[in-house]
Amino acid sequence: QVQLVDSGGGSVQAGGSLRLSCVVSGYSGSSYLMAWFRQAPGKEREGVASIDNDGRTNYADFVKGRFIISKDNAENTLYLQMYDLKPEDTAMYYCAADLPSWLTAMQALRPGVHFPYWGQGTQVTVSS
């Protein structure tokens, strides 16, 4: 069965960087839509970034210019490189996947889009 294992979170000071990883197992197809979401205590989950199998990417406004989503298809691993982290980026980060998928990266972060597969989450804490 499909499994997503995310990692790479940690504690950093404001202005620091982290790279999150999400290893996909149980699926080797070329069709996919993958994304990173985050949820801070007391807040709703929000989409951060997405990528589809055509290499198109999409970002939430609050991370544009600071975060980069990418996927290594050979390693079946999704990444989120985060630069210039801010205290408001503190949250649990989750990778999510729709495998196979007919959706695009632009559609992925819209409300109501269903991702059937999720990682267990990795905590990112940014101190001021």
PEBEL-V511750 format. One record per backbone hydrogen bond with DSSP energy under -0.5 kcal/mol. CO is the residue of the C=O (numbers start at 1). NH is the residue of the N-H. E is the energy in kcal/mol with one decimal. If there is no record, write none. Layout:
# PEBEL-V511750
CO&NH&E  CO&NH&E
This chain:
# PEBEL-V511750
3&25&-2.5  4&6&-0.5  5&23&-2.5  7&21&-2.7  10&125&-2.7  12&127&-2.6  13&16&-2.2  15&84&-0.6  16&85&-2.4  18&82&-3.4  20&80&-2.1  21&7&-2.5  22&78&-2.9  23&5&-2.0  25&3&-2.5  30&32&-0.5  32&53&-1.4  33&98&-2.7  34&51&-2.8  35&96&-2.5  36&48&-3.0  36&49&-1.4  37&94&-2.8  38&46&-2.8  39&92&-2.4  40&43&-2.3  46&38&-2.3  48&60&-2.6  49&36&-2.7  50&58&-1.8  51&34&-2.8  52&55&-2.2  56&52&-1.9  58&50&-2.3  60&63&-2.0  60&64&-0.9  61&64&-0.6  63&66&-2.5  63&67&-2.1  66&83&-2.3  68&81&-2.9  70&79&-3.1  71&73&-0.9  72&76&-1.0  72&77&-1.9  76&24&-2.8  77&72&-2.9  78&22&-2.1  79&70&-1.7  80&20&-2.7  80&82&-0.6  81&68&-2.5  81&83&-0.5  82&18&-2.0  85&15&-3.1  86&89&-2.4  87&90&-1.7  91&93&-0.5  91&124&-2.8  92&39&-2.2  93&122&-2.3  94&37&-3.0  95&119&-2.6  96&35&-2.4  97&99&-0.5  97&117&-1.8  98&33&-1.3  104&107&-0.6  104&108&-1.3  105&109&-0.6  107&110&-1.7  110&113&-1.5  113&115&-0.5  114&116&-0.5  117&97&-2.4  122&93&-2.8  123&10&-0.7  124&91&-2.0  125&12&-2.6  125&127&-0.5  127&14&-2.7
